[in-house]
Amino acid sequence: MKTLFEICSPRPDILEGNIRESDFAADLAQVINGTAPLEYFLPNKFFHIKENR
């Protein structure tokens, strides 16, 4: 059986070091304060971005 590392490869942005913390976790304090990026308020856009980054 192949290991996870043999069948999966990181996305190019990860390999290049071009990732943001927000790619992995939503900052709910920003949502509560109304200062979050627009994508946080649009569920379809938010989850599309999180799945495709």
C-alpha positions in Angstrom: 0.0 0.0 0.0 1.3 3.4 -0.9 1.7 6.1 1.7 0.0 9.4 1.7 3.2 11.1 0.7 3.5 8.8 -2.4 0.0 9.5 -3.7 -0.5 13.2 -2.7 1.6 16.2 -3.7 1.3 19.7 -2.3 -0.3 22.4 -4.4 2.1 24.7 -6.2 1.4 27.7 -3.9 2.5 25.6 -0.9 5.7 24.4 -2.6 6.5 28.0 -3.5 5.8 29.2 0.0 2.9 31.5 -1.1 0.3 30.5 1.4 -1.8 32.5 3.9 -2.9 31.4 7.3 -6.4 32.2 6.2 -6.2 29.5 3.6 -6.4 27.0 6.4 -8.7 28.6 9.0 -11.3 31.3 9.1 -10.8 34.2 11.4 -14.2 34.4 13.1 -13.3 37.5 15.0 -13.1 39.3 11.7 -16.6 38.0 10.8 -18.0 39.2 14.1 -16.4 42.6 13.8 -17.5 43.0 10.2 -13.9 43.3 9.0 -13.5 40.0 7.2 -12.9 39.7 3.5 -16.1 39.5 1.4 -15.5 35.8 0.7 -16.2 35.1 4.4 -19.8 36.3 4.0 -20.4 34.3 0.8 -20.4 30.6 1.7 -20.2 29.2 -1.9 -17.2 31.4 -2.7 -15.6 30.8 0.7 -15.7 27.0 0.4 -14.7 27.0 -3.3 -11.6 29.0 -2.4 -10.7 26.8 0.6 -11.2 23.6 -1.5 -9.2 24.8 -4.5 -6.2 26.5 -2.9 
